[in-house]
Amino acid sequence: MLRRFVLIVMACPALVALPAPAAAQQTLNFAFGAFVPRGFDARVEGDTLVENRNFLVFDMSDFTGAMAGAEWLVPLGEYFEAGAGIGFYRRTVPTVYEELVEDDGSEIEQDLRLRLVPLTATIRVLPFGQSNGVQPYFGAGLAVFNWRYSESGEFVDRRDDTIFRESYVASGNEPGVVAFGGLRFAGDTLAAGGEIRYSAAEADLPVEFAGPQIDLGGWLYQFTIGIRFGR
């Protein structure tokens, strides 16, 4: 994945004619990439996915999925930008019980689904300035994660091993933080580049779930293309 990301970023100058960009331009960025949730060993204590892995068959890599977003960037002088953005990610992971089966030998199946809609407010630093056609940058910000997590399908009652069908759902809005770095190739009207972004947030879950919390953080590898406006 990282190799593909680097190759895409290296191709970005061909997408932008790279005349000297006008300084102090606002940019409407569109982003497309892959969200990679934190692995089992790095997740928050009591994470329900870690607890589920004790009796269900799945990997955290199964939750790697596409994320799309948009961000409005406003210059704050030559070397800084403020941004406001939104993203969308949703992934459904089918799984089965590791050691238990139905009376007829068939698998006991359920789906784990996670949806994230992060709203972010960021500040980024451009060391070479906005007048340069090649613009490395880094930054950080605050986020509100609108989230929804569900488990649907067949469940085993541990008291008597009966199997029943049910759907458990939890959702909410949680504060978090983001940090990122990237490289942008900026022309007069278009910009293109790549970015790596890390996010951290966690949410409480009701008692119906195997764990009391769910970790909402992870890594985002994304390609960006922007439309630039005025001076």
C-alpha positions in Angstrom: 0.0 0.0 0.0 2.8 2.4 0.9 4.6 1.7 -2.3 1.5 2.5 -4.3 1.0 5.7 -2.3 4.6 6.8 -3.1 4.2 6.0 -6.8 1.0 8.1 -7.0 2.6 11.1 -5.3 5.6 10.9 -7.7 3.1 11.1 -10.6 1.5 14.2 -9.2 3.6 16.8 -11.1 2.3 15.5 -14.4 -1.2 16.3 -13.3 -0.3 19.9 -12.5 1.2 22.2 -15.2 3.4 23.8 -12.4 3.6 27.4 -13.5 4.5 29.5 -10.5 1.5 29.4 -8.2 -0.1 32.6 -7.1 0.5 33.3 -3.4 -2.3 33.4 -0.8 -4.7 31.2 -2.8 -7.5 29.3 -1.2 -7.8 25.6 -2.1 -10.7 23.2 -2.2 -9.1 19.8 -1.7 -10.6 16.4 -2.6 -9.0 13.4 -1.1 -9.2 9.6 -1.8 -7.3 7.0 0.1 -7.2 4.0 2.5 -7.9 4.2 6.2 -6.0 1.6 8.3 -7.3 1.2 11.8 -4.8 0.7 14.7 -3.7 -2.9 15.1 -4.7 -5.2 18.0 -1.6 -4.4 20.0 -2.0 -0.7 19.7 -5.6 -0.3 20.4 -7.1 1.3 23.6 -7.5 -1.0 26.6 -10.9 -2.7 26.7 -11.4 -2.3 22.9 -14.4 -4.4 21.8 -12.6 -5.6 18.6 -9.7 -6.9 20.7 -12.2 -8.7 23.0 -14.2 -10.1 20.0 -11.0 -11.6 18.6 -10.9 -14.0 21.5 -13.8 -15.9 20.0 -14.4 -14.6 16.5 -12.3 -15.1 13.4 -11.1 -11.9 11.7 -8.0 -9.6 11.5 -7.7 -5.9 12.0 -6.5 -5.6 8.4 -10.0 -6.7 7.4 -11.1 -3.2 8.5 -8.8 -1.4 6.1 -11.0 0.4 3.7 -11.5 3.3 1.4 -12.0 6.8 2.8 -13.0 9.9 0.8 -13.1 13.5 2.0 -12.9 17.2 1.2 -11.1 20.1 2.9 -11.2 23.9 2.5 -7.8 25.5 3.0 -7.3 29.2 3.7 -3.9 30.8 3.7 -2.7 32.6 6.8 0.2 34.5 5.3 2.9 32.8 3.2 3.8 29.9 5.5 0.6 28.8 7.2 -2.9 27.5 6.2 -6.1 26.8 8.2 -8.3 24.0 7.1 -11.8 22.6 7.7 -12.6 19.2 6.4 -14.9 16.2 6.4 -14.3 12.5 5.6 -16.3 9.3 5.2 -15.3 5.7 5.9 -17.4 2.5 6.2 -16.4 -1.1 6.4 -18.3 -4.3 7.0 -16.3 -7.4 8.1 -18.0 -10.8 8.0 -16.8 -13.2 10.7 -17.6 -16.5 12.4 -17.2 -18.1 15.8 -13.8 -19.7 16.1 -14.7 -22.8 18.1 -18.5 -23.1 17.9 -20.8 -24.2 15.1 -24.5 -24.8 14.5 -26.0 -28.2 15.4 -25.9 -29.1 11.7 -22.2 -28.1 11.5 -22.6 -24.8 9.7 -20.8 -21.7 10.8 -22.3 -19.2 13.3 -22.0 -15.9 11.3 -22.1 -12.2 12.1 -21.1 -8.9 10.6 -19.0 -6.2 12.3 -19.5 -2.8 10.8 -17.7 0.5 11.6 -18.6 3.9 10.1 -16.6 7.1 10.7 -17.3 10.6 9.6 -14.5 12.8 10.9 -14.9 16.6 11.0 -11.6 18.3 11.3 -10.1 21.8 12.0 -6.4 22.0 11.2 -3.4 24.2 10.9 -0.6 23.4 8.5 2.9 24.7 8.1 4.5 25.1 4.6 8.3 25.6 5.2 8.9 26.5 1.5 6.0 28.9 1.4 2.9 29.0 -0.8 4.7 30.7 -3.7 6.8 27.6 -4.3 5.5 25.0 -6.8 6.7 22.2 -4.6 5.1 22.4 -1.1 6.0 19.9 1.6 3.8 20.5 4.7 3.0 19.2 8.1 0.3 20.1 10.7 -2.2 19.0 13.3 -5.7 19.8 14.5 -8.8 18.8 16.4 -11.6 16.6 15.2 -15.1 15.4 16.0 -15.7 11.8 15.0 -19.3 11.0 14.1 -19.2 7.2 14.4 -21.5 4.1 14.3 -20.5 0.6 15.2 -22.8 -2.5 14.9 -22.7 -6.3 15.3 -25.4 -8.1 13.5 -26.1 -11.8 12.9 -26.0 -14.9 15.1 -24.8 -14.9 18.7 -24.2 -17.6 21.3 -25.7 -17.2 24.8 -22.8 -18.4 27.0 -25.2 -19.5 29.8 -26.8 -22.3 27.8 -25.1 -22.2 24.4 -28.3 -21.3 22.6 -27.9 -19.5 19.3 -30.0 -16.4 18.6 -30.2 -13.6 16.0 -29.7 -10.0 17.0 -28.3 -6.6 16.0 -26.5 -4.4 18.5 -25.8 -0.8 17.5 -23.9 2.1 19.2 -23.2 5.6 17.8 -22.2 9.0 18.8 -19.8 12.0 18.4 -16.4 11.9 20.0 -13.6 14.5 20.1 -10.1 13.5 18.8 -6.9 14.8 17.4 -5.2 14.5 14.0 -1.6 15.0 12.9 -0.4 14.8 9.3 2.3 15.5 6.7 2.4 15.6 3.0 3.7 16.9 -0.3 1.8 19.1 -2.7 2.6 20.1 -6.2 0.8 23.4 -6.8 0.0 25.1 -10.1 -1.9 28.3 -10.6 -5.3 26.7 -10.7 -4.7 23.0 -9.6 -2.8 21.2 -7.0 -2.1 17.5 -6.5 -0.2 15.5 -3.9 -0.2 12.9 -1.2 -0.7 12.9 2.5 -0.3 10.6 5.5 -2.6 11.4 8.4 -2.9 9.9 11.9 -6.0 10.2 14.1 -6.7 9.3 17.7 -10.1 9.0 19.4 -12.1 6.5 21.4 -15.7 6.0 22.4 -17.6 4.2 25.1 -19.9 1.3 24.3 -22.9 -0.1 26.2 -22.7 -3.4 28.1 -24.2 -5.4 25.2 -20.7 -5.4 23.5 -17.7 -7.6 24.4 -15.6 -4.6 25.4 -16.5 -1.2 27.0 -14.7 0.9 24.4 -13.9 1.1 20.7 -10.8 2.7 19.3 -11.6 5.0 16.4 -8.0 5.9 15.5 -5.7 4.9 12.7 -3.6 5.9 9.7 -4.9 7.4 6.5 -2.9 7.3 3.3 -4.5 9.6 0.7 -4.1 11.2 -2.7 -5.3 14.8 -2.9 -6.3 17.0 -5.8 -7.2 20.6 -5.2 -8.8 23.5 -7.0 -7.2 26.9 -6.3 -9.1 30.2 -6.1 -7.9 33.8 -6.5 -5.4 35.7 -4.5 
